[in-house]
C-alpha cells in the first residue's frame, strides 16, 4: 500500500501524510534494558511495525524520552530485517554539548542504525532551550558535525512552547523542520505554520488524536457532532486539508488503531464534502453551549500564568472548561487539569487547586479587571476545581 506523500519542506523528502509515532506501543515509559522486555511485549512492537510497513508508513518517529521505544524499535529493525526509509528521533537540548552528543550516540546505539534521517532537538519549550540549541558551539553545532559525516540527514525541533518562541526558533533559519501541536481543538499555532511555510520547513503535527481530545475514546456528543465521520477521521482530515502540513503522527497502541486513520486517507480527496459541514456543527454547538459573547471574547484580556497569582494558568483552564461545556470532553480536560502543576515546561502553570486556599478571589479579580466577565472566570475555575481538584489532591497525597 502506498500512502499519499507530500514534500517535507526544504528537506525535499517524500513524506507520507501519516507517520508512525513510537510513543504509545512501547513497553514502558521507564528506560529499561532490552533483557527486561518480554518476548510478548517485543512481539507486539514488531507486529505493529510490520503492519505499518504493509500500510506504507515509511516514516517512524520516536525519542529518547519515550521510554523503551528506541531500544524496542531498534530490535524490531534487526529482527524483521526492515528499516524504514525515514527514521526520526529526538534528543532534549542540553547546556552541555558534550552531554547532548553522548545522548545522541546512545540513540544510534539503541536504534542500531548507521544513519538517522531526521534528528530533532526535543522540547524547545523555553527561551533557554532555544539558546542551548542555537548558540555557538551548542546542540545544533554538534548535529552539523554528524551531518558532515553523513550520520544525520536533517535537523529539526519539537516544541510545546508558546507561539512567539516557536516563531523565534523558525526565524533563526537553522532548522529544516518542526514538530508542533495543531488540530481542531487547538489552533493556536496557525500563524506559526504559515511562518514555517515561508521558511520552507517541514511541518509534522504531534499527537493529534490523543492531545486533540482523547479521540480514541470520544464523548457521545463528539460522535454526534462529527457524524457521519468518526472524530479521529474528522480530525485527521481537518489537519491534512491544510497543505502546509506535511504529516501527522499516528499513535498506535494496538493493531486496530490503524483503521480509522486509513479511513481518513480514503476520504482525503473528498474532505471538502464533509469538513465544512462538521465545522459548522461544532461552531453552532459551541455558541449554543457558551453563549455568543463568551464564545467570541473569553480569551481576551486574560493574564498569562506567569503574571497570575499562584501561577494559575487561566487561559488553559478556561479552554478546558469550554471543551467540557461544548463537547463533553471531560476525560481529556481532567487529564490536562491534573497535568498542570506537574508537567514542568511541557505543560506549564498551575491548576485551580490553590483558589480559595492560598489565592483569594480578590487577587484574581485584580488581574482580570479588563476581562468581560471576571467573576464568571472565577466561577468556571471553581467548577473545575470541584470536578478534578479533590481527586488530584488525593492522588498526590498517596505519592
N, C-alpha and C positions, 0 to 999 in steps of 0.2 A: 504494500500500500504506500502511496506517495502523498504525503501531506502537502498542502499549498505552502509555498515558500515566499519570503519577502527579503529584499536586500537589507542586510543588517547595518545600515548606515555606512560610514567610511570604511568599515572592515571589508565590505563587499562580499561577506559571507552570505550564502544562500541559507537563510534561517527558516526552519519550519515554524508555522504560526503557533504551534503548540510545542512547548518544551517540557521535558520530564523533570519535575522538581524532586530532589533527593531527600526531602525533609521528613516526609510522612511514612516512609516504608522501611526505615532502618529499625534495628532492634531497640536502641536506647539513645537518650539524649546525653548519656554519660560517655566519655571516651573510654572504650574498653579495648583490651587485646582481642585479636581475632579468635584466640582459643576460648574466649568467654562467650562466643556466639555459637549457638547450637546449629546443627545441620539443618533443622527445620526452619530456623529463623533466616539462615542464609539462603535456603531454597526459595523462600518467599520473595526475597530480593531478586533472585535470578529469574524466577518465573515472571515477575513484573517487568524486569529488564528485557527478557525475551519477547514478551508480548508487546512492549513499547517498540522494540525493534521491528516486529512484524507490522505494526501500525505506522511506521515511518518516523518515529520520534528519534531523529538522529542528533538531537542536542540534549545533553544531560547536564543539569546544573546542581551543584552541591556546595558544601562549605566546610571549613574546619569546625565551625560552631555546631554543625549538625550531627553531633554525637558520633555514632558508628557509621554514618553514611559513607564517608570517603573510603574507609577500610573495607566495607562490605561491597561497595561498587567496584573497588579495585580487584577484589576476589572474583566478583561476577565477570569482569572483563577477562580475567585469566581463565576461569572455569568454562565460560561459554565460548572463549576464543573470538569474541566480538568486541570491537572497540568503536564507540560512536564516532561519527565524523566530527562532531563539535563537543568538546568537553569543557565545562566551565566549573571552576571552584573559586572560593572567596576566602581571603585572609584578612583578619582585622588589622587596622592601622596600628602602628606602634611608634612611640617616641624614639625607640632604639632600633635603627635599621638592621642591626645585626640580629636582633631577636625576630624581626619581621622576616628576614631571609631564612632563619632557622625554621620558622613555621612553614614557610614556602617549601623548603626542602622536605619537610615532613609530609606535606600534601602530595608531592611527587612520589614519595615512598609508599604512602597508603594507597594511592590510586594506581600505582605500578605502571605508569605511562612515561614515555620519553618526552612528550610534549603536552602542554595544556593550552588549548586553543584560545580560551578566554579566561583571563585572571582578573578578578575584581577585588578592589580594596573594600572590605566588608564592613559597612556601617559607618559611612561618613555622616554622622548624625550631629556633630558639634563642630564649631569653628576650629578647635584644637585638632580634631581628627583630620580636617582638610589640611591644616598646617603640616601635620606629620607626614601627610601624603605628598604634598607638592613642594615642600622646602628643598633647597639644595642638599643633596645627599640623603633625602628622605626615601619613603617607600617606593615612589614612582621611579626614582633613580635605580633602586635595586631591581625593579621589574624590567627596566630598559636594558640592564646588563644581561638579564636572562633572555630578553628579546633578541639581542645581538647574537646570542649563542643558539638561536632558533629553538629555545626551550619553551618559550611563551609566544602565542600569536598576538593577541590584542589586550589592551589594558582598559579596564572599566572601573566602576564603583557602584556599590549598592548603598541605599540610603533609606532611613526612616525620618530624616531630618526635615526641618522647615523648608518651604519652597524657596525662600530667599537664599538659604545656604546651598541648596541644590543648584540654583541658578549661578551662584558664585563658582561652584565646582565646575559646571559645564563651561563657564566663560573663561576658565583657565586655558581651555583648548588642549589640555593634556590627556584627556580621556577619549576613548573610542566608543564607549557605550555606557549605559546607565541602567541599573535595576531599581525600579521605584514602584510606589503604590499609586494606582489609579483604576477605578472601576465605578459602577453605578453609585454606590452609597458614599464614595469618597472621590470627588473630582477636583480636590484642592490643587493637584499638580497639573491642571490643564495647560496653563501658560508655560510650565516647565517643559512639557512635552513639545510645545511649539518651539521653545528655545533649543531643545535637543535637535529638532529637525533643522533649525537654522545652522547649527554647528555640524550637522550630518552625523549625529551619534546614533548608534543602535539603541533601541528602546525595548526593554524587557519589563513586563509587568509582573510584580511579585504577588503571589498568593491571592489571586482574585476570587477564588472560591471560598477559602476559609476567612480571610480578612474582609472579604466582600459581603459578609453577613452570615457566616456558618451555613453556606448554601448546600452543603451535604445534608443538612437537617433543617430545611427551610420551614418557616411557620406556615400554617394553613392560609393565612392572609397573603403571604408572598406567592404561594402556589396559585391562589385565585387571581391575583393581580397580574401575574406573568403568563397566565393561560393564553394561548394553548401551549406555550413553551414551559419547560421546567426552569426555575430561576437560574440554575447553572448554565443552561443553554442561552437564556436571555443575557446573562452577564458576559459570557464569552463573546456573543455576537455584538453586544454593546461595546466591548473593548476593541474587537477586531474590525469593526466598521470604521474606526479611526486608522487611516492608512499610515499615520506617523507612529503607530505602534507596530512593532515587528513580530513580537512573540509574547505569549502569556504562559505563565507557569501552570502546569497541571500537577497538583499534588495527589499522589496515588497512595492509598493505604491498603487497597485490595483490588483485585483484577477488574471487578465490575465498575470501578470508578472511572475507567476509560470511556464507558458507553455514552454518557451524556455529552462529554466533550467532543466525541466523534460525531454525535448527532448535530452538535452546533456547526461543525465543519461542513456537514452535508447541506446545511441551510444557509451557509455564508453567502452564496450568490443571491439568495432571496431575503437577506436580512432586512431590507427596507420594507418588505411586506409585513414584517412583524414588529420591529423595534419601535418605530414612531407611535404605533397604537398602544404598546405596553407602556412607553414613557408617558403618554397622556394619562393612562390609568393610574400610574404611580403618582404623578403630579396631582391629579384631582383628589386622590385619596389623602395625600399629604395636606393639601389645602383644607379638605373637609375635616381632617383629624386635628390639625393645628390651628386653623383659622388663618385667613389670608394675611392679616397684619403680622402675625408671628412667623408665618412661612416666609414672608418677604424680608423681615427685618431682624429676626432673632440673633443673627451673627454680628450685627453692627454694634460698635461701641462696647465690646466686651474686652476686659483686660486679659493679657496673656498670663499664663500661670506664674511666670517669673515676677509679675507685678501684682499678684493676688495674695492676700494674707493666707498663710499656711500652704502656699504653692498649689492651691486648688485649681485644677485645670478646667475652668468653667466652659471654654469653647468645646472641649471634647465631651464633657458631661452633658451639655445641652444637646449636642449632636446625638449622643446615645439616647437621651430622653426622647428626642424627635423620632428616632428609629423605632423605639418601642411604641410610641403613640401612633405612628403612621403605618408601620408594617409588622408589628408584634415581634420584633427581633430581640426578644427578651434574653434568650440564652447568649446571644452574641454580646449584647450590652452588658450582661453580667460578667462575662469573661474579660471584657475590656475594662469595666469598672474596677474589677479586682486586680487587674494588672497595674492600674495607676497607683503609684507609690511603691511598686515592686518591679517596675520594668526598666529602671535606670534611664539611660539616654535613648533606649529603643522605644519607650512609650512614657515620656516624661510628665512630671507634675503629679499631683495627688488627687485622690478621690474626695468625696464629701464627708468622710467619716469624722473629720475634726469640726464640722459645722455644729454649733451649739455646745461644743465641748471646749476646745481651745480657741475657736474662731467664732466671733459673735455675728449676728445678723447685721448689726450696725457697721462692723468693719467691712463687710461685703457690700453693703449699700453705698458706702463711701466710694468704692472703686467702680460701682455700677451706676453712678449718678447720671451718666449720659445715655444709659440704655432705655429703650422704650418701656420696658416692664421690669424694673429691678426686683420688685417683690415677687413677681411671677418666676423670675430666675431662681430665687431662693426657695420658693415652694417646690420647684422641679428638683433642685438639689436635695431637698429633704425627702422627696418621694424616692429618689434613687438610693439615698442612704437607708431609708426604711426597707426597701426591697432587698438590697445587696450588702449593706454595711454590717449588719449583725452577723451574717454568715462569714464575712471576711474577717471580722474581729475574732470570731470563734476559731476559724482556721489558723490564724496567726498565733493564737494563744496555745495551740497544740504543738507548734513547731519549736 
